[in-house]
Amino acid sequence: MVSKTGLLQVIATPIGNLGDLSVRAREALASADVIAAEDTRHTAALLKANGIATPLLSLHEHNESQRVPALLERLARGERVVLVSDAGTPLLSDPGYELVRSAAAAGFGVSTIPGPSAITAALAVAGLPTDRFCFEGFLPARERERRAALAALAAETRTLVFFEAPHRIAAALADMAEVLGAERAAVVARELTKAHESIYRGSLGELAGRAATEENFARGELTVVVHGSASAAAGVDERLLRRAVEVLSKELPPARVAALAAQLTGATRAAAYALAMRGAAGPDEANN
């Protein structure tokens, strides 16, 4: 299918250091007819630093549906529309999905100018396996939902990548240590590419302890990388594990169920905890 005249460009912008804006990205921002930005104030500062005066239009999670028709009209007139988020690559835990999908469906050209991403930057310095990974964005803010989300990931063998808010990092790491296992290797990357960039390494238990006691740990932008689950011990009887979890769950909370079931069956604590949490959620909630 031949694309129409208009072009939507999805452009990555710096996650901290303004020097990371590529030459191609700078040229595209300067030549666009309009820039759809998550926060126009934030993007205006970037444009000013680069001597760019392209008009800005806000596009964020609360107004994207309303903005899309007008932007499609501009594309229909042959204009060049640029999409940026506050930092990094748009659509990765940022707005833009509806616009990109609609523009492509309408036959307009959609291209990208790749660049900074906190996800790949954190993976690059973590020293954890990167051949296979999954990005989970932000965990739920509430403890119960957060633990349930982690329980669903407990047996995931790929490296896990999360974003987390500074005021929730201590609680999130404590829950990760409890649900995924305190011994699991992890890295917290703070303020990547900025002057106060810090990389914290250790087990989830160690990192949870540091987050609870060190003030600087809870400052700035945070990306958490967690080693995937090791394969369950060879010879584990899955039927026995399920039965043990089922019986113990009638009398004990999930954390205690996991500890005892793991001892009884030789399964990992994370695998036992995941089963316990699915049982606690009930069949309907566990399948959502």
TASUL-V786465 format. One record per residue. N is the residue number from 0. PHI is phi in whole degrees, 0 to 359 (NA if undefined). D_LAST is the distance of its C-alpha to the last C-alpha in whole Angstrom. Layout:
n:N phi:PHI d_last:D_LAST
n:N phi:PHI d_last:D_LAST
This chain:
n:0 phi:NA d_last:37
n:1 phi:279 d_last:39
n:2 phi:286 d_last:38
n:3 phi:286 d_last:39
n:4 phi:294 d_last:42
n:5 phi:298 d_last:39
n:6 phi:226 d_last:38
n:7 phi:256 d_last:34
n:8 phi:248 d_last:35
n:9 phi:261 d_last:32
n:10 phi:241 d_last:34
n:11 phi:278 d_last:33
n:12 phi:239 d_last:35
n:13 phi:305 d_last:36
n:14 phi:268 d_last:33
n:15 phi:184 d_last:36
n:16 phi:275 d_last:40
n:17 phi:298 d_last:41
n:18 phi:291 d_last:43
n:19 phi:275 d_last:40
n:20 phi:288 d_last:40
n:21 phi:286 d_last:41
n:22 phi:298 d_last:44
n:23 phi:299 d_last:42
n:24 phi:295 d_last:40
n:25 phi:298 d_last:43
n:26 phi:295 d_last:45
n:27 phi:292 d_last:42
n:28 phi:296 d_last:41
n:29 phi:287 d_last:45
n:30 phi:264 d_last:45
n:31 phi:289 d_last:42
n:32 phi:279 d_last:42
n:33 phi:203 d_last:39
n:34 phi:245 d_last:37
n:35 phi:271 d_last:33
n:36 phi:238 d_last:33
n:37 phi:299 d_last:30
n:38 phi:225 d_last:32
n:39 phi:297 d_last:36
n:40 phi:293 d_last:38
n:41 phi:295 d_last:36
n:42 phi:291 d_last:37
n:43 phi:300 d_last:40
n:44 phi:295 d_last:41
n:45 phi:295 d_last:41
n:46 phi:296 d_last:43
n:47 phi:299 d_last:45
n:48 phi:296 d_last:46
n:49 phi:249 d_last:46
n:50 phi:65 d_last:48
n:51 phi:250 d_last:46
n:52 phi:238 d_last:46
n:53 phi:296 d_last:44
n:54 phi:301 d_last:42
n:55 phi:247 d_last:39
n:56 phi:223 d_last:36
n:57 phi:286 d_last:33
n:58 phi:215 d_last:29
n:59 phi:224 d_last:26
n:60 phi:297 d_last:23
n:61 phi:270 d_last:24
n:62 phi:230 d_last:27
n:63 phi:303 d_last:26
n:64 phi:301 d_last:25
n:65 phi:284 d_last:29
n:66 phi:280 d_last:30
n:67 phi:304 d_last:29
n:68 phi:303 d_last:32
n:69 phi:295 d_last:35
n:70 phi:290 d_last:34
n:71 phi:294 d_last:34
n:72 phi:296 d_last:37
n:73 phi:294 d_last:39
n:74 phi:296 d_last:38
n:75 phi:295 d_last:39
n:76 phi:276 d_last:42
n:77 phi:90 d_last:42
n:78 phi:281 d_last:41
n:79 phi:255 d_last:40
n:80 phi:252 d_last:37
n:81 phi:250 d_last:36
n:82 phi:248 d_last:32
n:83 phi:226 d_last:32
n:84 phi:251 d_last:30
n:85 phi:298 d_last:31
n:86 phi:197 d_last:31
n:87 phi:81 d_last:30
n:88 phi:265 d_last:29
n:89 phi:303 d_last:27
n:90 phi:78 d_last:23
n:91 phi:275 d_last:22
n:92 phi:66 d_last:20
n:93 phi:224 d_last:23
n:94 phi:294 d_last:24
n:95 phi:127 d_last:25
n:96 phi:302 d_last:22
n:97 phi:295 d_last:23
n:98 phi:294 d_last:27
n:99 phi:298 d_last:27
n:100 phi:299 d_last:25
n:101 phi:292 d_last:27
n:102 phi:296 d_last:30
n:103 phi:294 d_last:30
n:104 phi:295 d_last:29
n:105 phi:278 d_last:32
n:106 phi:93 d_last:34
n:107 phi:276 d_last:35
n:108 phi:289 d_last:35
n:109 phi:231 d_last:33
n:110 phi:230 d_last:34
n:111 phi:229 d_last:33
n:112 phi:243 d_last:36
n:113 phi:290 d_last:34
n:114 phi:177 d_last:34
n:115 phi:302 d_last:33
n:116 phi:205 d_last:30
n:117 phi:297 d_last:29
n:118 phi:295 d_last:26
n:119 phi:289 d_last:29
n:120 phi:295 d_last:32
n:121 phi:293 d_last:30
n:122 phi:297 d_last:29
n:123 phi:295 d_last:33
n:124 phi:255 d_last:34
n:125 phi:291 d_last:32
n:126 phi:75 d_last:33
n:127 phi:248 d_last:30
n:128 phi:305 d_last:29
n:129 phi:238 d_last:29
n:130 phi:292 d_last:29
n:131 phi:216 d_last:25
n:132 phi:211 d_last:23
n:133 phi:226 d_last:19
n:134 phi:261 d_last:19
n:135 phi:250 d_last:16
n:136 phi:64 d_last:18
n:137 phi:271 d_last:18
n:138 phi:288 d_last:16
n:139 phi:303 d_last:15
n:140 phi:287 d_last:18
n:141 phi:279 d_last:17
n:142 phi:302 d_last:18
n:143 phi:299 d_last:15
n:144 phi:293 d_last:12
n:145 phi:296 d_last:14
n:146 phi:294 d_last:15
n:147 phi:295 d_last:11
n:148 phi:296 d_last:11
n:149 phi:292 d_last:14
n:150 phi:298 d_last:13
n:151 phi:293 d_last:11
n:152 phi:258 d_last:14
n:153 phi:300 d_last:17
n:154 phi:263 d_last:18
n:155 phi:292 d_last:18
n:156 phi:274 d_last:21
n:157 phi:284 d_last:22
n:158 phi:298 d_last:23
n:159 phi:257 d_last:21
n:160 phi:234 d_last:22
n:161 phi:232 d_last:20
n:162 phi:261 d_last:22
n:163 phi:212 d_last:23
n:164 phi:280 d_last:25
n:165 phi:305 d_last:28
n:166 phi:285 d_last:28
n:167 phi:246 d_last:24
n:168 phi:298 d_last:26
n:169 phi:296 d_last:27
n:170 phi:294 d_last:24
n:171 phi:296 d_last:22
n:172 phi:293 d_last:24
n:173 phi:297 d_last:25
n:174 phi:291 d_last:21
n:175 phi:298 d_last:21
n:176 phi:297 d_last:24
n:177 phi:289 d_last:23
n:178 phi:273 d_last:19
n:179 phi:272 d_last:21
n:180 phi:117 d_last:24
n:181 phi:296 d_last:27
n:182 phi:274 d_last:29
n:183 phi:290 d_last:27
n:184 phi:290 d_last:29
n:185 phi:204 d_last:28
n:186 phi:220 d_last:29
n:187 phi:247 d_last:29
n:188 phi:259 d_last:31
n:189 phi:246 d_last:32
n:190 phi:56 d_last:34
n:191 phi:305 d_last:34
n:192 phi:72 d_last:37
n:193 phi:265 d_last:39
n:194 phi:299 d_last:42
n:195 phi:254 d_last:40
n:196 phi:306 d_last:38
n:197 phi:221 d_last:37
n:198 phi:242 d_last:35
n:199 phi:260 d_last:34
n:200 phi:238 d_last:33
n:201 phi:155 d_last:33
n:202 phi:278 d_last:30
n:203 phi:300 d_last:27
n:204 phi:296 d_last:29
n:205 phi:295 d_last:32
n:206 phi:292 d_last:31
n:207 phi:297 d_last:29
n:208 phi:295 d_last:32
n:209 phi:293 d_last:34
n:210 phi:297 d_last:31
n:211 phi:281 d_last:32
n:212 phi:239 d_last:36
n:213 phi:256 d_last:37
n:214 phi:299 d_last:37
n:215 phi:297 d_last:37
n:216 phi:301 d_last:33
n:217 phi:260 d_last:32
n:218 phi:232 d_last:33
n:219 phi:90 d_last:33
n:220 phi:279 d_last:30
n:221 phi:233 d_last:28
n:222 phi:235 d_last:26
n:223 phi:249 d_last:25
n:224 phi:242 d_last:25
n:225 phi:235 d_last:24
n:226 phi:300 d_last:25
n:227 phi:293 d_last:23
n:228 phi:291 d_last:22
n:229 phi:288 d_last:25
n:230 phi:301 d_last:25
n:231 phi:302 d_last:25
n:232 phi:304 d_last:28
n:233 phi:299 d_last:30
n:234 phi:86 d_last:31
n:235 phi:292 d_last:28
n:236 phi:275 d_last:27
n:237 phi:297 d_last:23
n:238 phi:295 d_last:24
n:239 phi:294 d_last:26
n:240 phi:299 d_last:23
n:241 phi:297 d_last:20
n:242 phi:293 d_last:23
n:243 phi:297 d_last:24
n:244 phi:297 d_last:21
n:245 phi:300 d_last:20
n:246 phi:291 d_last:24
n:247 phi:295 d_last:24
n:248 phi:295 d_last:21
n:249 phi:289 d_last:23
n:250 phi:237 d_last:25
n:251 phi:231 d_last:24
n:252 phi:287 d_last:22
n:253 phi:308 d_last:19
n:254 phi:298 d_last:22
n:255 phi:288 d_last:25
n:256 phi:301 d_last:23
n:257 phi:298 d_last:22
n:258 phi:298 d_last:26
n:259 phi:288 d_last:27
n:260 phi:297 d_last:25
n:261 phi:295 d_last:26
n:262 phi:294 d_last:30
n:263 phi:287 d_last:30
n:264 phi:249 d_last:28
n:265 phi:85 d_last:29
n:266 phi:284 d_last:25
n:267 phi:288 d_last:24
n:268 phi:297 d_last:23
n:269 phi:297 d_last:20
n:270 phi:295 d_last:19
n:271 phi:293 d_last:20
n:272 phi:295 d_last:18
n:273 phi:300 d_last:15
n:274 phi:295 d_last:15
n:275 phi:297 d_last:16
n:276 phi:291 d_last:13
n:277 phi:295 d_last:11
n:278 phi:293 d_last:13
n:279 phi:291 d_last:14
n:280 phi:288 d_last:10
n:281 phi:88 d_last:10
n:282 phi:301 d_last:9
n:283 phi:291 d_last:7
n:284 phi:292 d_last:5
n:285 phi:294 d_last:6
n:286 phi:270 d_last:4
n:287 phi:280 d_last:0
